[in-house]
Amino acid sequence: MTTEILPADWMEIKTNTMVVITPKMNLLQIPIIDKFYVRPSDPAALARNTEFAREKGFLNPRTTINAVGKRLGNKDAKHVCC
């Protein structure tokens, strides 16, 4: 028996957030306010991107399915999306 995972089953958890699941299965997200905290109403929150993480080497380099197939010798590799 397989369980299908639907987009409604997923929820975004922002960075530096503590997550609490209550006994009644409610999900509480509590921001960790430290020296790196940026309030959502701050214009700087909208200007954040992944460049800093990329410069520090924290991003996992993505490889497309086509590139993986070609590396394995499958010239007809096609990307299959959900």
DSSP file (Angstrom, degrees, kcal/mol; ACC not computed):
  #  RESIDUE AA STRUCTURE BP1 BP2  ACC     N-H-->O    O-->H-N    N-H-->O    O-->H-N    TCO  KAPPA ALPHA  PHI   PSI    X-CA   Y-CA   Z-CA
    1    1 A M              0   0    0      0, 0.0     2,-0.3     0, 0.0     0, 0.0   0.000 360.0 360.0 360.0 125.7    0.0    0.0    0.0
    2    2 A T        -     0   0    0      2,-0.0     2,-0.5     0, 0.0     0, 0.0  -0.830 360.0-139.0-109.7 149.2    1.5    3.3   -1.0
    3    3 A T        -     0   0    0     -2,-0.3     2,-0.4     2,-0.0     0, 0.0  -0.923  16.9-136.9-106.9 125.2    0.5    6.7    0.3
    4    4 A E        -     0   0    0     -2,-0.5     2,-0.6     1,-0.0    -2,-0.0  -0.669  13.3-142.2 -82.2 131.1    0.2    9.5   -2.3
    5    5 A I        -     0   0    0     -2,-0.4    -1,-0.0     3,-0.0     5,-0.0  -0.849  19.4-164.8 -96.7 119.1    1.8   12.8   -1.1
    6    6 A L    >   -     0   0    0     -2,-0.6     3,-2.2     1,-0.1     4,-0.3  -0.668  33.1-111.5-100.8 156.7   -0.2   15.8   -2.3
    7    7 A P  G >  S+     0   0    0      0, 0.0     3,-1.5     0, 0.0    -1,-0.1   0.810 117.1  63.5 -56.1 -29.7    0.9   19.4   -2.3
    8    8 A A  G 3  S+     0   0    0      1,-0.3    -3,-0.0     3,-0.0     0, 0.0   0.675  91.9  65.8 -69.5 -15.0   -1.6   20.1    0.5
    9    9 A D  G <  S+     0   0    0     -3,-2.2     2,-0.3     2,-0.0    -1,-0.3   0.572  93.2  75.4 -80.6  -8.7    0.4   17.8    2.7
   10   10 A W    <   -     0   0    0     -3,-1.5     2,-0.4    -4,-0.3     0, 0.0  -0.772  58.3-172.0-108.5 149.1    3.4   20.1    2.7
   11   11 A M        -     0   0    0     -2,-0.3     2,-0.3     2,-0.0    -3,-0.0  -0.999  27.4-115.1-139.8 139.4    3.9   23.4    4.6
   12   12 A E        -     0   0    0     -2,-0.4     2,-0.5     1,-0.0    -2,-0.0  -0.576  24.7-165.9 -75.8 130.8    6.7   25.9    4.3
   13   13 A I        -     0   0    0     -2,-0.3     3,-0.1     6,-0.0     4,-0.1  -0.977  18.5-137.0-115.6 116.7    8.8   26.3    7.4
   14   14 A K        -     0   0    0     -2,-0.5     3,-0.5     1,-0.1     0, 0.0  -0.270  30.4 -86.8 -72.3 159.2   11.0   29.4    7.3
   15   15 A T  S    S+     0   0    0      1,-0.2    17,-0.2    16,-0.0    -1,-0.1  -0.283 111.1  22.9 -62.6 149.8   14.6   29.4    8.3
   16   16 A N  S    S+     0   0    0      1,-0.2    16,-2.8    15,-0.1     2,-0.4   0.909  92.8 135.0  57.0  47.6   15.3   30.1   12.1
   17   17 A T  E     -A   31   0A   0     -3,-0.5     2,-0.4    14,-0.2    -1,-0.2  -0.991  50.1-141.4-127.8 131.7   11.9   28.9   13.1
   18   18 A M  E     -A   30   0A   0     12,-3.4    12,-3.0    -2,-0.4     2,-0.5  -0.775  19.5-151.4 -89.5 135.8   11.0   26.6   16.0
   19   19 A V  E     -A   29   0A   0     -2,-0.4     2,-0.4    10,-0.2    10,-0.2  -0.919  12.9-174.8-113.1 131.0    8.2   24.2   15.2
   20   20 A V  E     -A   28   0A   0      8,-2.5     8,-3.3    -2,-0.5     2,-0.6  -0.991  10.7-159.0-125.5 128.3    5.9   22.8   17.8
   21   21 A I  E     -A   27   0A   0     -2,-0.4     6,-0.2     6,-0.2    -2,-0.0  -0.936  20.0-146.0-105.6 118.4    3.2   20.1   17.1
   22   22 A T    >   -     0   0    0      4,-2.6     3,-2.2    -2,-0.6    -2,-0.0  -0.297  27.7-103.1 -79.6 165.0    0.6   20.2   19.7
   23   23 A P  T 3  S+     0   0    0      0, 0.0    -1,-0.1     0, 0.0    -2,-0.0   0.775 124.5  57.0 -58.4 -25.0   -1.3   17.1   21.0
   24   24 A K  T 3  S-     0   0    0      2,-0.1    -2,-0.1     1,-0.0    -3,-0.0   0.216 123.4-107.4 -90.8  15.9   -4.3   18.2   18.9
   25   25 A M    <   +     0   0    0     -3,-2.2     2,-0.3     1,-0.2    -4,-0.0   0.761  69.6 148.1  65.9  28.5   -2.0   18.1   15.8
   26   26 A N        -     0   0    0      2,-0.0    -4,-2.6     0, 0.0     2,-0.6  -0.713  42.2-136.3 -86.8 146.4   -1.8   21.9   15.5
   27   27 A L  E     -A   21   0A   0     -2,-0.3     2,-0.5    -6,-0.2    -6,-0.2  -0.921  17.9-167.1-108.3 120.4    1.5   23.2   14.0
   28   28 A L  E     -A   20   0A   0     -8,-3.3    -8,-2.5    -2,-0.6     2,-0.6  -0.907   4.6-160.7-107.3 132.5    2.9   26.3   15.7
   29   29 A Q  E     -A   19   0A   0     -2,-0.5   -10,-0.2   -10,-0.2    -2,-0.0  -0.956   9.5-176.0-113.7 117.5    5.8   28.2   14.1
   30   30 A I  E     -A   18   0A   0    -12,-3.0   -12,-3.4    -2,-0.6     2,-0.1  -0.954  22.5-130.8-116.5 118.5    7.7   30.4   16.5
   31   31 A P  E     -A   17   0A   0      0, 0.0     2,-0.8     0, 0.0   -14,-0.2  -0.418  14.2-130.4 -69.6 141.1   10.5   32.6   15.0
   32   32 A I        -     0   0    0    -16,-2.8     2,-0.9   -17,-0.2    -2,-0.0  -0.832  22.5-153.1 -89.7 111.6   13.9   32.5   16.7
   33   33 A I        +     0   0    0     -2,-0.8     2,-0.2     4,-0.1   -17,-0.0  -0.773  38.2 132.3 -94.7 105.8   14.8   36.1   17.2
   34   34 A D  S >  S-     0   0    0     -2,-0.9     3,-1.4   -18,-0.1    -2,-0.0  -0.570  75.5 -65.7-133.2-162.8   18.5   36.5   17.3
   35   35 A K  T 3  S+     0   0    0      1,-0.3    -2,-0.1    -2,-0.2     0, 0.0   0.687 132.1  51.4 -68.9 -15.1   21.1   38.8   15.6
   36   36 A F  T 3  S+     0   0    0      2,-0.0    -1,-0.3   -20,-0.0     2,-0.1   0.455  81.5 121.8 -96.8  -2.3   20.2   37.4   12.2
   37   37 A Y    <   -     0   0    0     -3,-1.4     2,-0.5     1,-0.0    -4,-0.1  -0.397  40.6-169.8 -69.2 133.3   16.4   37.9   12.5
   38   38 A V        -     0   0    0     -2,-0.1    -2,-0.0     7,-0.0    -1,-0.0  -0.989  24.0-125.1-123.1 120.2   14.8   40.0    9.8
   39   39 A R    >   -     0   0    0     -2,-0.5     3,-1.7     1,-0.1     6,-0.3  -0.341  17.6-124.6 -63.1 142.7   11.2   41.0   10.4
   40   40 A P  T 3  S+     0   0    0      0, 0.0    -1,-0.1     0, 0.0     6,-0.1   0.783 111.5  56.9 -59.9 -26.8    8.8   40.1    7.6
   41   41 A S  T 3  S+     0   0    0      4,-0.1    -2,-0.1     3,-0.0     5,-0.0   0.611  84.9 101.4 -80.2 -11.0    7.7   43.7    7.3
   42   42 A D  S X> S-     0   0    0     -3,-1.7     3,-1.8     1,-0.1     4,-0.5  -0.566  75.9-135.4 -74.4 131.8   11.3   44.9    6.8
   43   43 A P  H >> S+     0   0    0      0, 0.0     3,-0.8     0, 0.0     4,-0.8   0.780 103.4  67.4 -58.3 -25.4   12.0   45.6    3.1
   44   44 A A  H 34 S+     0   0    0      1,-0.2     4,-0.4     2,-0.2     3,-0.3   0.775  88.6  66.1 -66.0 -24.5   15.3   43.7    3.5
   45   45 A A  H X4 S+     0   0    0     -3,-1.8     3,-0.5    -6,-0.3    -1,-0.2   0.831 101.2  48.4 -66.1 -30.8   13.3   40.5    3.9
   46   46 A L  H << S+     0   0    0     -3,-0.8    -1,-0.2    -4,-0.5    -2,-0.2   0.716 106.7  57.0 -79.8 -21.1   12.1   40.8    0.3
   47   47 A A  T 3< S+     0   0    0     -4,-0.8    -1,-0.2    -3,-0.3    -2,-0.2   0.427  79.0 116.3 -92.1   1.2   15.6   41.4   -1.0
   48   48 A R    <   +     0   0    0     -3,-0.5     2,-0.2    -4,-0.4    -3,-0.0  -0.450  37.3 163.7 -72.8 142.3   17.1   38.2    0.4
   49   49 A N        -     0   0    0     -2,-0.1     3,-0.3     0, 0.0     4,-0.3  -0.777  49.5 -95.3-143.3-171.0   18.4   35.6   -2.1
   50   50 A T  S  > S+     0   0    0     -2,-0.2     4,-2.4     1,-0.2     5,-0.2   0.342  88.9 101.5 -95.8   6.5   20.6   32.6   -2.3
   51   51 A E  H  > S+     0   0    0      1,-0.2     4,-2.7     2,-0.2     5,-0.2   0.900  80.8  51.4 -60.7 -42.3   23.8   34.3   -3.4
   52   52 A F  H  > S+     0   0    0     -3,-0.3     4,-1.8     1,-0.2    -1,-0.2   0.935 112.4  46.0 -61.2 -45.7   25.4   34.3    0.1
   53   53 A A  H  >>S+     0   0    0     -4,-0.3     5,-2.8     1,-0.2     6,-0.6   0.886 112.5  51.2 -64.0 -38.2   24.7   30.6    0.5
   54   54 A R  H ><5S+     0   0    0     -4,-2.4     3,-0.9     1,-0.2    -2,-0.2   0.918 108.7  51.1 -64.7 -43.3   26.1   29.9   -3.0
   55   55 A E  H 3<5S+     0   0    0     -4,-2.7    -1,-0.2     1,-0.2    -2,-0.2   0.854 111.8  47.3 -62.3 -35.3   29.3   31.9   -2.2
   56   56 A K  H 3<5S-     0   0    0     -4,-1.8    -1,-0.2    -5,-0.2    -2,-0.2   0.513 116.2-114.4 -85.5  -5.5   29.8   29.9    1.0
   57   57 A G  T <<5S+     0   0    0     -3,-0.9    -3,-0.2    -4,-0.6    -2,-0.1   0.723  78.1 126.5  82.3  22.2   29.2   26.6   -0.8
   58   58 A F      < +     0   0    0     -5,-2.8     2,-0.4    -6,-0.2    -4,-0.2   0.561  46.2  91.5 -90.0  -8.6   26.1   25.7    1.1
   59   59 A L  S    S-     0   0    0     -6,-0.6    -9,-0.0    -5,-0.1     0, 0.0  -0.701  76.6-128.1 -90.3 138.2   23.9   25.1   -1.9
   60   60 A N        -     0   0    0     -2,-0.4     2,-0.2     1,-0.1    -2,-0.1  -0.725  30.3-119.4 -80.2 121.5   23.6   21.7   -3.3
   61   61 A P        -     0   0    0      0, 0.0     2,-0.3     0, 0.0    -1,-0.1  -0.445  29.3-134.0 -65.8 130.3   24.4   21.9   -7.1
   62   62 A R        -     0   0    0     -2,-0.2     2,-0.5     0, 0.0    -3,-0.0  -0.645  16.5-162.8 -88.5 140.3   21.3   20.7   -9.0
   63   63 A T        -     0   0    0     -2,-0.3     2,-0.0     4,-0.0     5,-0.0  -0.988  19.3-128.2-121.4 128.1   21.6   18.3  -11.9
   64   64 A T     >  -     0   0    0     -2,-0.5     4,-1.9     1,-0.1     5,-0.2  -0.313  21.3-116.1 -71.7 159.2   18.8   18.0  -14.3
   65   65 A I  H  > S+     0   0    0      1,-0.2     4,-2.4     2,-0.2     5,-0.2   0.865 116.2  56.6 -62.4 -36.7   17.4   14.6  -15.1
   66   66 A N  H  > S+     0   0    0      1,-0.2     4,-2.2     2,-0.2    -1,-0.2   0.913 106.4  49.1 -61.5 -43.0   18.5   15.0  -18.8
   67   67 A A  H  > S+     0   0    0      2,-0.2     4,-2.0     1,-0.2    -1,-0.2   0.888 111.2  49.7 -65.9 -38.8   22.1   15.6  -17.7
   68   68 A V  H  X S+     0   0    0     -4,-1.9     4,-1.7     2,-0.2    -1,-0.2   0.923 111.0  49.6 -65.1 -44.3   22.1   12.5  -15.5
   69   69 A G  H  <>S+     0   0    0     -4,-2.4     5,-3.0     1,-0.2     4,-0.3   0.896 111.1  48.8 -62.0 -40.9   20.7   10.4  -18.3
   70   70 A K  H ><5S+     0   0    0     -4,-2.2     3,-1.0     1,-0.2    -1,-0.2   0.870 108.8  53.5 -68.0 -36.3   23.3   11.6  -20.7
   71   71 A R  H 3<5S+     0   0    0     -4,-2.0    -1,-0.2     1,-0.2    -2,-0.2   0.854 108.6  50.1 -65.0 -33.2   26.1   10.9  -18.2
   72   72 A L  T 3<5S-     0   0    0     -4,-1.7    -1,-0.2     2,-0.1    -2,-0.2   0.460 126.1-102.2 -84.7  -0.6   24.8    7.4  -17.9
   73   73 A G  T < 5S+     0   0    0     -3,-1.0     2,-1.0    -4,-0.3    -3,-0.2   0.492  81.0 131.0  97.0   3.5   24.8    7.0  -21.6
   74   74 A N    > < -     0   0    0     -5,-3.0     3,-1.2    -6,-0.2    -1,-0.2  -0.780  30.1-179.2 -92.6  99.7   21.0    7.4  -22.3
   75   75 A K  T 3  S+     0   0    0     -2,-1.0    -1,-0.2     1,-0.3    -5,-0.1   0.710  79.0  56.2 -73.0 -19.8   20.9    9.9  -25.1
   76   76 A D  T 3  S+     0   0    0     -7,-0.1    -1,-0.3    -3,-0.1     2,-0.1   0.085  74.0 146.7 -99.2  23.4   17.1    9.9  -25.1
   77   77 A A    <   -     0   0    0     -3,-1.2     2,-0.4   -11,-0.2    -7,-0.1  -0.385  28.6-166.2 -63.1 132.4   16.7   10.9  -21.5
   78   78 A K        -     0   0    0     -2,-0.1     2,-0.4   -13,-0.1    -2,-0.1  -0.943  22.5-114.6-124.0 144.5   13.6   13.0  -21.0
   79   79 A H        -     0   0    0     -2,-0.4     2,-0.6     1,-0.0   -15,-0.0  -0.623  27.5-161.9 -77.4 128.2   12.5   15.1  -18.0
   80   80 A V        -     0   0    0     -2,-0.4     2,-0.3     2,-0.0   -15,-0.0  -0.957   9.1-166.0-113.4 120.2    9.4   13.7  -16.4
   81   81 A C              0   0    0     -2,-0.6    -2,-0.0     1,-0.1     0, 0.0  -0.704 360.0 360.0-106.8 158.3    7.6   16.2  -14.2
   82   82 A C              0   0    0     -2,-0.3    -1,-0.1     0, 0.0    -2,-0.0   0.479 360.0 360.0 -68.7 360.0    4.9   15.6  -11.6
